[in-house]
Amino acid sequence: MISKKSNIIVLTLLIVMIIMVGCQNNTTSTTESNSEVVVIKAGHSVSQTDPYHIGLEKMAELVDEGTEGRYKIEIYPSGQIGGERDLIEGTRLGSVGMCVVSVGPLSNFAPELAAVQLPGLISTYEQVDAVFLGEIGEELTAEISKKANVKGFGFWEDGFTSVANTKRPINSVEDFQGLKIRTMEDKIHQAAIRALGADPVPMAWGEAFTAVQQGAVDGVVQGISLIYSLKVGEICDYVAETNHIYAPAFMMMNQDVWEKMSPEDQKVFESAAKEANVIAREENRKQCDEAVGKLEAQGVEVTHPDPVDLTNALAEVQKEILGDEFSDLVERIKAVAQEN
């Protein structure tokens, strides 16, 4: 017969096991061939076909190879371990090992990030790379890392905005007049569309498709690869590659995870992150180029308005959004952009 004492011991062991499982955090350790393997949870909020995911897959491969299997990165796409704000907080606090997120939510820690997303400030990929992969990008990465208490691996890419609509092709600023365009629910996107001469209608993306179908709005602002993948081309006959706002992304890691690594493994992660960033950028730009061809094959008319025309129209709105705040940073970005 099993004694009461034995039952108590078994029950105690079960409770200990449950507590240990519940306390799992951003990394887990396993043993392979008598050596510890550290598994790092990496999260993002988009699909497995997105450049974020493709870049992280490359990083996982390089880290596994470079650390000889001591570190492995497990990727959780599509918000499986949280939306972007959850991922940021989780990475800061330790429930997430690392993540790639858009920079919007990071503005709480580094308000100067609003400056890098000003309408009309950057309009080509050459300018993007000069700013975000250069000295300015390095300084901002250090600033975010310090203020958010994370290890920042630098800026990744969401990309440029385009405008799809049901009414007419957009070849110049004049063609925006009178259009009702769905924007994101933030002041930068609304101010930009207003400056171009259209009427901004802020709403969640989940409502936008139906709003276009029903004629409540004439079009939407979105990245061109998403305009294709979200089937906007089925309801809008015209798409303009305006590139009027560029949205960077950011990769970061939990600070404690980073500090526990040897200097040699830190170098592996740094190198892998840089190479993964290149892969993700190339994939994003390839998807955008392919989206243009696919939209045109559907019968959508894709136009390319003069960037100088757009930049001139957006000049005043930059002051409206930021005033004199971060003016030095804005001028530095402009100077780099003009050189490229």
C-alpha positions, 0 to 999 in steps of 0.5 A: 500500500502506498503511504501518505508520506509517499503521496506527499513526496510525489505531489511535491515533485509534480508541483516543482515540475509545474513551476519549472515549466511555468518559469520558462523564459526567453531561452531554454537549455538542452544537452547534446553530446554533453554540451549545453545548447541554448535555444533563443525564441525569436518573434515577429508579427508577419507571415513566413513569406515576409522578408522578416522571416526569411532574414531570421531563417538565414540568421538562425542558419549562420548562428547554428553554424558559427557557434557549432550548435551551441546556440539555436534560434527558434522563430515564431512568426505571425504574432505567435508569441505576441504582437509588436508591443508585446514582443518589444516588452517581452524582449526587454523583460526576458520572456522573448529572446529577440525580435524584429519589429516596425519602429513605430512602437519604439518611438516611446523609447526614442522619440527621434525615430519620428524624424526618420519617418517624415514624409518626403525625407527619403525617397530612394533605396540608395538614400535608405541604405546610406542613412540606416546602414551608415553613421546615423543608423549606428547612432540611433541603434545605440540610442534605442539600445540604451534607452530600451535596455536591449541589444540592438542589431540595427535597422531592418526594412518595412519599405516605402508606401504606395497609393492605390485608388479606384478613380484615376492614375496618379502622375503628379500631385494634382492627381491627388486632388479630391481623393479620399484615401485610407491611411494608418491611424497616426498623424504622420500618414494623415498629414502626408496625404493631406499635404498631397491634396487628398483627404485622409480617412484613418481606419484600421486595415481590417476595415479598409478593403470593404470601405473601398468596395463600398465607395466610402474611400477611393483608395488606400496607402500601403506597401506595394508588395502588400497591395498585391498580396492583400488583393487590393489590385482586385478592387483598385485599377490604379497604383502609384509608387509614391515612396512618400514615406519610408518605414524602417524596422528594428532587430533587437535581443534581450540584454541578459541573453547578450551579456551571457555570451562569450565575446566569440559568440557575440561576434558570430551573432553580430556578423549573422545579423548583418548578413541576415539584414542584407538578405531581408532587404534584398528579399523585400525589394525583390518582392516589391519589384515582382509585385509591380509586374504581377499587378500590371499582369492583372490589368492594374495601371502602375505609375511613378510620380516625380519624387521631386514634385512629391518632396516639394509638396511634403516639405511644409508638413515636415515642420508641421509634424515635428516643428523644430524638434530633432531639426539637427537630425532631420538636416543630417538625414537630408544632407546624406540623402542629397549625396545619394 
